[in-house]
Amino acid sequence: MKKYEVIESEEMLRCEIIENYYVVYEKTESMEYRVEHDTFFEKGCSIEKTVTIYKGSSQSTLQKVHSYTVDFVDQSGIRDVILQDYPELFKGMNQTKKAV
């Protein structure tokens, strides 16, 4: 059996991203258990840090655009990675390409 728990979540780059797009950092703990004689035994545990770009509005369901596994929670580093892949999502950037 597996259990996933979000232990930290934060919206990032809020004032820098165009309307209806969101950048969310999540730190997730996943635990795996085995069951023997009606007792749970922990097999392993891991922590994953991700930054995900979502598209949507307050009247719609968010859709995942892209997710990055990260080792750091440095806003400038995350900004650089997203800027390289999706420059059209940033306010004030050249809007020649259509947003995803």
PATIRO-779902 format. One record per atom (N, C-alpha, C, O, CB): x, y, z. Coordinates in steps of 0.02 Angstrom, whole numbers, plus 50000, padded with zeros to 5 digits. Glycine has a CB too. Example, Ala and Ser with C-alpha at 12.3 -4.5 7.8 and 13.67 -1.06 7.14 Angstrom:
// residues 2
506604971650390506154977550390506604983550390507124983450423505654977650452506424988850354506844994750357506455000250394506705005750402507044997050286
***
This chain:
// residues 100
500424994250000500005000050000500455006250000500985006250032499524999950061500245011449964500615017649962500195023349988499585023549980500855019049890500535028150020500205034050047500595040150025501215040350032500155033750126500255045049997500555051349975500275057050016499665057450025500445052549898500705061350040500485066950081500865073250061501485073350062500565065450156500495078450042500805084950028500955088150095500505089550134500335089549982501605089450107501785092250172501955099750167502035103050218502375088450200502025102250106502135109350096501905111250026502025107549978502895111250107501575116950020501335119249955501355126849954501175130050004500625116649941501575129749898501635136949893501585139249821501895136249777502305139349924501195144449809501165147449742501785151849734501965155549779500505151649732502105151249676502725155049664502635159549603502205158449561503315150149652503045164649600503085169249543502415172449527502265173849469503345165549481502015173549578501315175749570501245182149529500815182549486501015176749638501665187049542501595193549507501955193649440501925198649404501865199049551502305188249423502695188149362502365184149305502565184949247503375185249377501885179949321501575175449272500925178649246500565181949284501435168449303500785177549182500175180349152499555177349183499585172149216500175179149075498995180549173498355178549201498175171449179498315169449123497815183449181497855167849225497605160949214498155155649212498035150049190497215160649151498755157349233499305152449241499565152949312499585158349341499885153749189499765147149339499995146849408500605142449412500645137349378499435144249455501085144449454501685140349467501645138349540501635142649584502355144249450501625131749553501525129249621502095124549640502265119949604500845125649627502385125949698502895121549727502555116849776502145119049817503465125649762502725110349774502455105549822503015100949846503435098749807501875101349790502995099649910503445094749940503005088949963502565089850005503875097850001503115083149934502675077449945503065071649977503615069949955502355075149879502775068750028503075062850060502685056750037502065056550041503075063550138503045051750014502705045549995502985039850038503585039150047502795043949919502525035950065502715030250107502415023950078501855023850053502475031350180502795018650083502555012250059502525007450118502985007050159503025009350002501975003750122501864999150178501724992150151501494991250095501265001550222501874987250192501664980450178501214978150235501294980450292502294975550169500754973850220500274971550270500424964150286500454959950241499544972450246500504962850350500594955950374500164954850435500224958350485501344954450390499724950050430499294948250487498934954350516498944955450576499704944850541498614958250472498224964050492498644969650524498374973850561497674962050539499294969650511499734974850538500114978050481500344974550436500224971850591500194984750483500564988350432501294989150453501444990850510500254995350419501744987750406502454988650417502714993350362502594992250303502834981850417503084998550383503345003350335503935000250297504414997850327503555009850370503885000350230504414997750188504905003150168505505001950161504124994550125504655009150158505095014550136504745021150135504135021550137505375013050069505145026350131504875033150131505315037450087505935036750087504835036050204505015041950049505405046550008505045053350005504445053750014505525043749936505445058549992505175065249986505335067849916505905067349893505455070050041504825070549883504905073249816504695080549816504175082349843504495069149763505115084749786504965091849779504835093249706505245091649663505545096349807504255096249691504075097749622503825104949615503565107949662503535092849598503925107649555503645114049536503215112549474503475109949425504195119549522502585114349477502115112749423501795119149397501605123649435501585107849448501735119549331501385125049298500685122649283500585117449252501765127449232500185126549305499485124949292499165130549251499375136349255499095123949359498675128649211498275133449172497555132749194497305127249203498355132249095497215138449203496505138249222496295144949250496705149349261496375132749272495655145549261495385151649290494975149849352494915144049369494945155549239494695154949384494295153649444493655149949428493335147249473494145160249480493455149849364492845146349344492985139649311492525136449285492445150749296493615137349312493765131049278494235126849321494525129149370494085132349210494315120549301494775116049333495485117549308495585118949249494585108649319495965117149353496655118249332496905112249292496765106549308497115119449394497275113749239497575108549197498335109049203498615114549198497355109249123498655103349213499385103349220499705104549152499545101049104499635096749251500145109549147500515111049086501175107249086501345103949037500625118649079501545107849141502195104549146502395104049220502205108349260502745108349106502775098949237503005098049306503755096849306504015093149263502635092249341504105099949352504825099249360504975096349429504685098549479505185106049351505425091349432505675089049496506275093549513506715094449472505875081449494506275096249573506805100949592507145098749657506855095049697506515108049602507765100949665508135099649727508165105949770508405105649827508835097149711507935111549744507995117949777507335121649773506905120049732508555122049747507245126549816506645130649815506855137949806506615142449842506215129649880507295139149760507565145749746507145148849690507145146449634508315145449726506785154249706506335157349656506705159449593506445158649538505985163349687507305162149600507665164549540507875158649497507855159049435508275168749560508085153149527508265147149488507665144149453507715142149395508575141949534507105143849487506485141149458506245145849402506025143449349505935140349511506295152349413506105157249362506515156149299506245156249243506205164549388507175155049306507615154049249507425147849209507425147949147508335153549271507265142449244507075136149210506425137049171506385135049113507005130449262505925140049203505285141049170505345146149113505045145249060504755143449221505735151349124505845156449072506165153449010506015155548954506285162049099506605148649019506925145348963506415141148923506435141048861507495140848987505975137548958505495133148925504855136648903504575135048851505325127448971504615141448942503975144748930504035152348938503715155048983503425141948977504425155748897504505163048905503845166848896503765172348923505015165648856503385164148858502755167548845502305168048906501805171648905502385163948790502465164448960502055164649020502215170549066501845171849113502135158249059502755174149051502965179649094502685186249069502705187749009503725179949098502435190249115502185196949099502765201149071503325200749096501865200349161502615205049020503115209648993503615206448946504025209948917503475212749049503575199848938504035196548890503735197148820503145198648812504145189048910504135196048771503915196248701503345191248692503435185248704504505194748652502775193448672502175189148665502085186548594501525185448572501555193048686502635185448557502575183048489502325175748487501985173748440503245183548452502505171848537502275164948540501635164648581501565168248631502815160348571501175160548561500545159848598500665155548659501025150548656499985156648553500365157448716500435153548777500135146648768499675145748728500105157248837500395141848804500215134848799499465133848805499225128148802500555130748852
***
